[in-house]
Amino acid sequence: MAEKRTTKRTWENAVIKDKSIRVKFWLGPKNGKFTPRFDFNPVVSSISFVLILAFVLWCVLATDHATDSFGSAKSWITDCFTWLYVGSQDFWALVIIIIYFSKYGNMKLGKDDEEPEYNDASWFAMLFACGVGVGLFFYGVAEPIWHYTGANRYSADKYMADNELAQKAMNLTFFHWGIHAWIVYVVVGLLLAFTTYRKGMKMTMKSCFYPLLGDRIFGWIGDFIDILSVITTLFGVCTSLGLGVMQINAGLHYVNESIEENTTNQVIIIWCITFIATCSTVSGVGMGIRRLSELCFSIGMFLMMAVLFLEDSWYILNLFTQSIGYYIQWIIQLGFHCDAFEMASPSYGGKTEIGLGSAAMSSRDRAFDDGTSDGPSDWMDGWTIFYWDGGSVGLPSSACSSLRSQEEEPFDNSSTEQ
């Protein structure tokens, strides 16, 4: 009880000093305008480096085994924990709605006398580019077409009108990139912003657990949380980077057929992107990340406006307005849908071993070529769970990168303890 009272009193008074083992040094004069300052936890950094190196070596030296292992693990997670992924997204959405309309809805995340470092436009550009920029440009066109032409829980119905199937495809895409996609960033972003800018703690994932664990986050428990966040951030960034690299390679091949779509060219693109990203990060949020995000967002807006005005503008505006309505109407059902019957068995209820026999499918006259009459059992694994997985593992980096709203030092290595 004494520890709980101490934690509560310290938390309320915001007298929270980081007691972790840390190494701090400057490269060059301390008062230099662009002098990098390094501040990191050697335990977290060293263990994370060893684990990441071991993971990379495993993937390079045993590529097939690593691919099979990750595929099997992901399928197992989908089979056993789809309910948790889907339910937790809905739960956090409800929590955020309650907070928004509560007395805490107008609470400033920084100090009472502080003002935001960036304007709303710059902040939104950084938030968008970091959160969904690459994925949205990759799947923004591909996903609705895929749902429209591929096998899913809607396309087996031969009596469904083609226009309705197209609307279903748009609705699924809106769902995957709408409120549920952003909710994990909002939750973690609020926690990090509150603990960092209002309570003066380090911008690390373990700071979010201070109200629950108290000073124990400055020991091995906190180190474990940060190591886990560093590794999951790696997975999330690599996923986004891989999608972007494949898209760039495909685009270059389309423009110039002499540029082949192969691993060598993709590695070269990765090195180029890594170099630009490193320069952007080292130069600081205000110079590099901010300007690069604004440039990317501006190019994206130009592309969107070009499509809007060069194509059938009235059709696009009609479709957008109509799709918003469908999304609002179906968000509850989509938000809780787990593909339970499809994941239990292809054509659940239409299989001989279940009891109805194959005649049930033929009498309905709506079977796919493979004999199933419903969506494939791995659809949830390849789409919704894939998205929620990617958002979850990438949220430490994305949430931290979107929170730089206060005064910035020349170089603050604080997105995660590295």
Secondary structure as UniProt FT lines:
FT   HELIX           2..13
FT   STRAND          23..26
FT   TURN            30..31
FT   TURN            33..34
FT   STRAND          37..40
FT   HELIX           42..61
FT   HELIX           63..100
FT   TURN            103..106
FT   TURN            112..113
FT   HELIX           120..131
FT   HELIX           133..149
FT   TURN            153..156
FT   TURN            158..159
FT   HELIX           162..177
FT   HELIX           179..193
FT   HELIX           194..198
FT   HELIX           205..209
FT   HELIX           210..213
FT   HELIX           214..218
FT   HELIX           220..255
FT   TURN            257..258
FT   HELIX           263..282
FT   HELIX           285..289
FT   HELIX           290..310
FT   HELIX           313..336
FT   HELIX           340..344
FT   TURN            346..349
FT   TURN            352..355
FT   HELIX           359..364
FT   TURN            369..370
FT   TURN            377..378
FT   HELIX           379..382
FT   HELIX           384..401
//
